[in-house]
C-alpha cells in the first residue's frame, strides 16, 4: 500500500512515468520496506499509523507524512476498498487506545 501511495505522489509531484520512481521516492520506498521487514509488530498491526512505536527516523518520517497527506485522500479513487479499510481500522485502534 505504501508503495502505491509513494508512486502516486511521485507521478503527480515529480512527473515520473507510471511504474517508475524518481531517486528520492525510490529511496523512501526502500526505507519504508526495510522498516516494515524489521517491524516486530507486523503480524498483529494493520497499518503503521496505528502503531504505538514509530520506527522511522525524523527526516524520513517527515517525508512519509508529506506523501501520506498528498496521497491519502486520492487513494479513494485508486484503491477505494483499502482506503476505507484504513479509515475503519484507524478509528477502531483509536477507540481501543482510549479505553
Secondary structure, DSSP 8 states (H G I E B T S, - for coil): -HHHHHHHHHHHHS---TT---HHHHHHHHHHHHHHHT-TTTTT-S-GGG-SS--S-HHHHHHHHHHHHHHHHHHHHH-HHHHHHHHHHHHHHHHHHH-
